[in-house]
Amino acid sequence: MTKPKSKTKPKLTADRKGWIGLVRAMQEDIKRRDYSPKTSTGYVGWVRKFGEYTKHMPIADISDKAAKGFLADLAENGGMATTSQNQAFNALQFLFRHVLKRDYELGDRVARAKGGKYIPPVLTRTEVDAFIGCLRYPYKLIVSMLYGCGLRLSECLELRVGDLDFEGDMVIVRDGKGDKERSLPMPKKLKKELKKQVARVAEQLEWDLETLDFGGVFMPESLGKRRALREAKELQWQWLFPAKELTLVVDEGLYRRYHHYRQQLTRPMRVAAEKAKINKVVTAHVFRHSFASHLLAADVDVGILQKLLGHSDIRTTKIYARTVKRQTTKRMISPLDFEE
């Protein structure tokens, strides 16, 4: 009697191993940013499908073109709802920005599942003021920055003390989408409160320095290890909106401070919407949409708005033209500083 041949697992190619490592890196990054388990599962699932679509192409060759093809295939042949394709879009956006550290601005260039022409949701200025008025510290300042500077939530929470230029009245986004740096006008109405916030951070740092095994703030991966170790306790590198508790980094045996978690804004924003009697779904990104829409309505040139938003393709910026009737003059200003 002949023995049945034993089944051996096929050897993984170098490219397949690279994708496995890519998925693991994404899972770790998602966990560090405190995303919900549901979001993590969804994002990772789409990246795995993207890998299968590209036949696990070399990581170095992953491009916008491949992503565009994948999303177009979902829209044309996937038979899925718009919301599902949007999640796939966001998953690849996360992959490119945070894991691959590459530019990713597909915008309207991507074929979408049928769901009508997209119009960004926006609030009126009256609704913005009412909403912000119903928030408490630190959420009031965070949302004011989202609207006043047109920031993505991740960009706002990742601001450091050194990113505020009080002499030049500028806010510097040093690690924006696609690793692009851009300068934004600091809202005059927030300057005093921002200085108070820096003072709070400085006071918190003094307490942290007295903590045993305090290793400083989490530093950018782009910095060398020696410089990161040397400057992690300096005020300029501290988060503008620090987390309430220190985080134990097991591998280092040190405590470090992370920035405020995005999920902590969910309940305060829901309550604020109820108090302000706003019958719309209000998310953090709605304030970035409102920033763009209100500037166009105030005749700010679309080219200037493109720079303020950090868009690589002006076609992405022009989506906001669907919310207003005209846009002409060339000037940089924060909508918080508009006269009533």
C-alpha positions as CSV (number, residue, x, y, z in Angstrom):
1,M,0.0,0.0,0.0
2,T,1.5,3.3,-1.0
3,K,1.5,6.2,1.4
4,P,-0.4,9.2,0.3
5,K,1.8,12.1,-0.6
6,S,2.1,14.7,2.2
7,K,0.7,18.1,1.4
8,T,3.3,20.8,1.7
9,K,2.4,24.5,1.9
10,P,3.5,26.4,-1.2
11,K,6.5,28.6,-0.5
12,L,5.7,32.3,-0.2
13,T,7.3,34.5,-2.8
14,A,9.2,37.6,-1.6
15,D,6.5,39.8,-2.9
16,R,3.8,37.9,-1.0
17,K,5.8,38.1,2.1
18,G,6.1,41.8,1.5
19,W,2.3,42.1,1.4
20,I,2.0,40.2,4.6
21,G,4.4,42.6,6.3
22,L,2.5,45.5,4.8
23,V,-0.8,44.3,6.3
24,R,0.8,43.8,9.7
25,A,2.3,47.3,9.6
26,M,-1.2,48.6,8.7
27,Q,-2.8,46.7,11.6
28,E,-0.3,48.1,14.0
29,D,-0.7,51.7,12.7
30,I,-4.5,51.4,12.9
31,K,-4.3,50.1,16.5
32,R,-1.9,52.9,17.5
33,R,-4.4,55.5,16.2
34,D,-7.1,53.9,18.2
35,Y,-9.5,53.2,15.3
36,S,-12.5,51.0,16.0
37,P,-12.2,47.2,15.6
38,K,-14.8,47.4,12.8
39,T,-12.9,50.0,10.9
40,S,-9.7,48.0,11.3
41,T,-11.2,44.8,10.0
42,G,-12.7,46.6,7.0
43,Y,-9.5,48.5,6.1
44,V,-7.3,45.4,6.3
45,G,-9.8,43.4,4.3
46,W,-9.7,45.9,1.5
47,V,-6.0,46.0,1.4
48,R,-5.8,42.3,1.2
49,K,-8.2,42.4,-1.8
50,F,-6.1,45.1,-3.3
51,G,-3.1,42.8,-3.0
52,E,-4.9,40.0,-4.7
53,Y,-6.0,42.3,-7.5
54,T,-2.4,43.4,-8.1
55,K,-1.3,39.7,-7.8
56,H,0.9,40.9,-5.0
57,M,3.0,43.1,-7.0
58,P,6.3,44.4,-5.5
59,I,5.7,46.9,-2.7
60,A,7.9,49.4,-4.4
61,D,5.7,49.3,-7.5
62,I,2.4,50.1,-5.8
63,S,1.1,53.3,-7.4
64,D,-2.0,55.5,-7.8
65,K,-2.5,53.8,-11.1
66,A,-2.9,50.4,-9.5
67,A,-5.2,51.8,-6.8
68,K,-7.3,53.6,-9.5
69,G,-7.7,50.3,-11.4
70,F,-8.7,48.4,-8.3
71,L,-11.4,51.0,-7.3
72,A,-12.7,51.3,-10.9
73,D,-13.0,47.5,-11.0
74,L,-15.0,47.6,-7.8
75,A,-17.3,50.2,-9.2
76,E,-17.9,48.5,-12.6
77,N,-17.8,44.9,-11.7
78,G,-18.2,44.6,-7.9
79,G,-21.9,45.3,-7.7
80,M,-21.5,47.1,-4.4
81,A,-23.0,50.1,-2.7
82,T,-21.4,53.5,-2.8
83,T,-20.6,53.3,1.0
84,S,-18.6,50.0,0.5
85,Q,-16.5,51.5,-2.3
86,N,-16.0,54.6,-0.2
87,Q,-14.5,52.4,2.6
88,A,-12.2,50.8,0.1
89,F,-11.1,54.2,-1.1
90,N,-10.5,55.3,2.6
91,A,-8.6,52.0,3.3
92,L,-6.2,52.6,0.4
93,Q,-5.9,56.3,1.4
94,F,-4.8,55.1,4.8
95,L,-2.4,52.6,3.3
96,F,-0.7,55.2,1.0
97,R,-0.5,58.0,3.6
98,H,0.4,56.2,6.8
99,V,2.1,53.0,5.8
100,L,3.6,53.5,2.4
101,K,4.2,57.2,3.1
102,R,3.3,58.2,-0.5
103,D,1.1,60.7,-2.1
104,Y,-2.5,59.7,-2.7
105,E,-4.9,62.2,-4.2
106,L,-7.2,60.4,-6.6
107,G,-10.3,62.4,-5.9
108,D,-12.7,62.6,-8.8
109,R,-10.3,60.6,-11.0
110,V,-11.6,57.4,-9.5
111,A,-14.7,55.8,-11.1
112,R,-17.3,55.5,-8.4
113,A,-20.1,53.1,-7.8
114,K,-23.4,54.6,-9.0
115,G,-24.8,56.8,-6.3
116,G,-25.3,60.2,-7.7
117,K,-23.1,63.2,-8.0
118,Y,-21.2,63.8,-4.8
119,I,-21.8,67.1,-3.0
120,P,-19.7,67.5,0.2
121,P,-21.9,68.0,3.3
122,V,-21.4,71.5,4.8
123,L,-22.8,73.6,7.7
124,T,-23.8,77.2,7.5
125,R,-21.7,79.7,9.4
126,T,-24.6,80.1,11.9
127,E,-24.6,76.3,12.4
128,V,-20.8,76.2,12.8
129,D,-20.9,78.9,15.5
130,A,-23.8,77.3,17.3
131,F,-22.1,73.9,17.3
132,I,-18.7,75.2,18.6
133,G,-20.6,77.2,21.2
134,C,-21.9,73.9,22.6
135,L,-18.5,72.3,23.1
136,R,-16.2,72.4,26.1
137,Y,-12.4,72.3,26.3
138,P,-10.4,70.8,24.6
139,Y,-13.0,69.9,22.0
140,K,-14.0,73.5,21.4
141,L,-10.5,74.4,20.4
142,I,-10.0,71.3,18.3
143,V,-13.1,71.8,16.3
144,S,-12.4,75.5,16.0
145,M,-9.0,74.6,14.4
146,L,-10.7,72.1,12.1
147,Y,-13.0,74.8,10.7
148,G,-10.6,77.8,11.1
149,C,-7.7,76.1,9.3
150,G,-9.5,73.5,7.2
151,L,-7.5,70.7,8.8
152,R,-8.2,67.0,8.6
153,L,-8.8,65.6,12.0
154,S,-5.5,63.6,11.9
155,E,-3.6,66.8,10.9
156,C,-5.1,68.7,13.8
157,L,-4.4,66.0,16.4
158,E,-0.9,65.6,15.1
159,L,0.0,69.3,15.5
160,R,3.0,70.0,17.8
161,V,3.8,73.1,19.7
162,G,6.6,73.9,17.2
163,D,4.1,74.0,14.4
164,L,2.6,77.2,15.7
165,D,4.3,80.4,14.4
166,F,2.8,83.1,16.5
167,E,5.1,85.8,15.1
168,G,4.2,85.0,11.5
169,D,0.6,84.1,12.4
170,M,0.9,80.8,10.7
171,V,0.0,77.1,11.4
172,I,2.4,74.7,9.8
173,V,1.1,71.2,8.8
174,R,4.4,69.3,8.5
175,D,3.1,65.8,7.9
176,G,-0.1,66.3,5.9
177,K,-1.7,63.9,3.5
178,G,1.0,62.5,1.2
179,D,3.8,63.9,3.5
180,K,3.2,67.4,2.0
181,E,4.1,70.4,4.2
182,R,1.9,73.5,4.0
183,S,1.4,76.8,5.8
184,L,-2.0,78.0,6.9
185,P,-3.1,81.4,8.3
186,M,-3.6,81.2,12.0
187,P,-7.1,82.4,12.9
188,K,-6.8,85.7,14.8
189,K,-9.7,84.7,17.0
190,L,-7.8,81.6,18.2
191,K,-4.4,83.1,18.7
192,K,-5.0,83.9,22.4
193,E,-6.5,80.5,23.2
194,L,-3.7,78.8,21.3
195,K,-1.1,80.5,23.5
196,K,-3.0,79.3,26.5
197,Q,-3.0,75.8,25.1
198,V,0.8,75.9,24.7
199,A,1.1,77.1,28.3
200,R,-1.0,74.1,29.4
201,V,1.2,71.7,27.4
202,A,4.3,73.3,29.0
203,E,2.9,72.7,32.4
204,Q,2.0,69.1,31.6
205,L,5.5,68.5,30.3
206,E,6.9,69.7,33.7
207,W,4.8,67.1,35.4
208,D,5.8,64.4,32.9
209,L,9.5,65.1,33.5
210,E,9.0,64.2,37.1
211,T,7.6,60.8,36.1
212,L,9.8,57.8,36.6
213,D,10.8,56.3,33.2
214,F,9.3,59.1,31.2
215,G,10.8,58.8,27.7
216,G,9.2,61.9,26.2
217,V,6.7,62.3,23.4
218,F,6.3,59.9,20.5
219,M,8.6,61.3,17.8
220,P,8.3,61.3,14.0
221,E,9.7,58.2,12.4
222,S,11.6,60.3,9.9
223,L,13.9,61.6,12.6
224,G,17.0,59.7,13.4
225,K,17.0,57.6,16.7
226,R,19.7,59.8,18.3
227,R,17.9,63.0,17.6
228,A,14.6,61.6,18.6
229,L,16.0,60.5,22.0
230,R,17.7,63.8,22.5
231,E,14.7,66.0,21.7
232,A,11.7,64.0,22.8
233,K,11.4,66.0,26.0
234,E,11.6,69.4,24.4
235,L,8.5,71.6,24.4
236,Q,8.6,72.2,20.6
237,W,8.0,68.5,20.0
238,Q,5.1,68.1,22.4
239,W,1.6,67.5,21.0
240,L,-0.6,70.6,20.9
241,F,-3.5,68.3,22.0
242,P,-1.8,65.6,24.2
243,A,-3.5,62.5,25.4
244,K,-4.7,62.5,29.1
245,E,-2.6,59.4,30.0
246,L,0.9,58.3,29.3
247,T,1.5,55.2,27.2
248,L,3.8,52.4,28.3
249,V,6.1,51.3,25.4
250,V,6.9,47.7,26.5
251,D,9.9,47.3,24.2
252,E,11.5,50.4,25.6
253,G,10.3,50.1,29.2
254,L,9.5,53.7,29.0
255,Y,6.3,55.9,29.3
256,R,5.6,58.2,26.4
257,R,2.8,60.7,25.7
258,Y,0.6,60.3,22.5
259,H,-1.7,62.9,21.1
260,H,-5.5,63.1,21.8
261,Y,-7.4,60.2,20.4
262,R,-9.9,60.8,17.6
263,Q,-12.5,58.5,19.0
264,Q,-12.8,60.7,22.1
265,L,-14.5,63.4,20.0
266,T,-17.4,61.2,18.9
267,R,-19.7,61.7,21.9
268,P,-19.0,65.4,22.5
269,M,-19.7,66.1,18.9
270,R,-22.9,64.2,18.9
271,V,-24.1,66.0,22.1
272,A,-23.1,69.4,20.6
273,A,-25.1,68.7,17.4
274,E,-28.2,67.8,19.6
275,K,-27.8,70.9,21.7
276,A,-27.3,73.2,18.7
277,K,-30.4,71.5,17.1
278,I,-28.5,70.7,13.9
279,N,-30.4,68.1,12.0
280,K,-27.4,66.9,9.9
281,V,-24.8,64.2,10.4
282,V,-21.9,66.2,11.8
283,T,-18.5,64.6,11.6
284,A,-15.0,66.2,12.1
285,H,-14.5,66.3,8.3
286,V,-17.7,68.3,7.8
287,F,-15.8,71.3,9.2
288,R,-13.1,70.9,6.6
289,H,-15.8,70.8,3.9
290,S,-17.4,73.9,5.5
291,F,-14.0,75.7,5.5
292,A,-13.6,75.1,1.8
293,S,-17.2,76.0,0.9
294,H,-17.3,79.2,2.9
295,L,-14.0,80.4,1.4
296,L,-15.3,79.8,-2.1
297,A,-18.5,81.6,-1.2
298,A,-16.3,84.6,0.0
299,D,-14.7,84.7,-3.4
300,V,-11.4,83.1,-2.5
301,D,-9.7,81.8,-5.6
302,V,-9.9,78.0,-6.1
303,G,-6.1,77.9,-6.7
304,I,-5.5,79.4,-3.2
305,L,-8.0,77.1,-1.7
306,Q,-6.2,74.1,-3.3
307,K,-3.0,75.2,-1.5
308,L,-4.8,75.7,1.8
309,L,-6.4,72.2,1.6
310,G,-3.2,70.5,0.4
311,H,-4.7,69.0,-2.7
312,S,-2.4,67.7,-5.4
313,D,-5.1,67.9,-8.0
314,I,-7.2,71.0,-8.4
315,R,-10.1,68.8,-9.6
316,T,-10.4,67.5,-6.0
317,T,-10.8,71.1,-4.8
318,K,-13.3,72.0,-7.5
319,I,-15.8,69.5,-5.9
320,Y,-16.6,72.3,-3.5
321,A,-17.8,74.5,-6.3
322,R,-20.9,72.4,-6.2
323,T,-21.8,74.0,-2.9
324,V,-21.4,77.6,-3.9
325,K,-22.1,79.9,-6.9
326,R,-18.8,81.8,-7.4
327,Q,-15.1,82.0,-6.5
328,T,-12.8,84.8,-7.8
329,T,-10.4,86.8,-5.6
330,K,-6.9,85.7,-4.6
331,R,-6.3,86.0,-0.9
332,M,-5.5,83.8,2.1
333,I,-7.7,84.1,5.2
334,S,-9.4,82.0,7.8
335,P,-13.3,81.8,7.7
336,L,-13.3,82.4,11.5
337,D,-12.0,85.9,10.8
338,F,-14.9,86.8,8.5
339,E,-17.1,89.7,9.7
340,E,-20.6,88.7,10.6
